[in-house]
Amino acid sequence: RCRIRIEGPRCRDTLSKLFALDLRASAWPVGDLRLTGHHHVPCAALRLDLDRFDLLVFSTYAFDQLGTMLDAAQEYGVALELSSV
């Protein structure tokens, strides 16, 4: 699997465009994992902080999932940072 981290003040707005998840802190506590998907692509989402999430996707779908995420976040002034960790 590949990890895609999304964080920042508008990350929940971005995620709400792609996933049918209740992103309120009362419904999804920090440290909890949710299984979800987008366009029939399975994804595990881990809440790391109020405005920080890790998305774990199969490697074969990671590039497309990242592209979709960037498109969804474009209106919020997204910045892409690459990490090998």
GITAUR-V234038 format. One record per residue. N is the residue number from 1. RES is the residue in three letters. SS is DSSP state (hx for helix, st for strand, lp for the rest). PHI is phi in radians with two decimals (none if undefined). Layout:
N|RES|SS|PHI ; N|RES|SS|PHI
This chain:
1|ARG|lp|none ; 2|CYS|st|-2.01 ; 3|ARG|st|-1.81 ; 4|ILE|st|-2.05 ; 5|ARG|st|-1.72 ; 6|ILE|st|-2.22 ; 7|GLU|st|-2.63 ; 8|GLY|lp|2.17 ; 9|PRO|lp|-1.12 ; 10|ARG|lp|-1.95 ; 11|CYS|hx|-1.13 ; 12|ARG|hx|-1.17 ; 13|ASP|hx|-1.10 ; 14|THR|hx|-1.12 ; 15|LEU|hx|-1.09 ; 16|SER|hx|-1.17 ; 17|LYS|hx|-1.28 ; 18|LEU|hx|-1.93 ; 19|PHE|lp|-2.20 ; 20|ALA|lp|-1.51 ; 21|LEU|lp|-2.24 ; 22|ASP|lp|-1.47 ; 23|LEU|lp|-1.60 ; 24|ARG|lp|-1.16 ; 25|ALA|lp|-1.05 ; 26|SER|lp|-1.23 ; 27|ALA|lp|-1.65 ; 28|TRP|lp|-2.41 ; 29|PRO|lp|-1.19 ; 30|VAL|lp|-1.02 ; 31|GLY|lp|1.66 ; 32|ASP|lp|-1.52 ; 33|LEU|st|-1.93 ; 34|ARG|st|-2.18 ; 35|LEU|st|-1.68 ; 36|THR|st|-2.61 ; 37|GLY|st|-2.97 ; 38|HIS|st|-2.49 ; 39|HIS|lp|0.91 ; 40|HIS|lp|1.14 ; 41|VAL|st|-1.81 ; 42|PRO|st|-1.18 ; 43|CYS|st|-2.66 ; 44|ALA|st|-1.87 ; 45|ALA|st|-2.05 ; 46|LEU|st|-1.98 ; 47|ARG|st|-1.51 ; 48|LEU|st|-1.65 ; 49|ASP|st|-2.83 ; 50|LEU|lp|-0.97 ; 51|ASP|lp|-2.15 ; 52|ARG|st|-2.58 ; 53|PHE|st|-2.37 ; 54|ASP|st|-1.92 ; 55|LEU|st|-1.88 ; 56|LEU|st|-1.90 ; 57|VAL|st|-2.19 ; 58|PHE|lp|-1.07 ; 59|SER|hx|-0.96 ; 60|THR|hx|-1.17 ; 61|TYR|hx|-1.87 ; 62|ALA|hx|-1.07 ; 63|PHE|hx|-1.09 ; 64|ASP|hx|-1.17 ; 65|GLN|hx|-1.14 ; 66|LEU|hx|-1.11 ; 67|GLY|hx|-1.06 ; 68|THR|hx|-1.12 ; 69|MET|hx|-1.11 ; 70|LEU|hx|-1.12 ; 71|ASP|hx|-1.08 ; 72|ALA|hx|-1.16 ; 73|ALA|hx|-1.64 ; 74|GLN|hx|-0.98 ; 75|GLU|hx|-1.17 ; 76|TYR|hx|-1.73 ; 77|GLY|lp|1.31 ; 78|VAL|lp|-1.08 ; 79|ALA|lp|-2.21 ; 80|LEU|lp|-1.71 ; 81|GLU|lp|-2.15 ; 82|LEU|lp|-1.66 ; 83|SER|lp|-2.51 ; 84|SER|lp|-1.70 ; 85|VAL|lp|-1.62
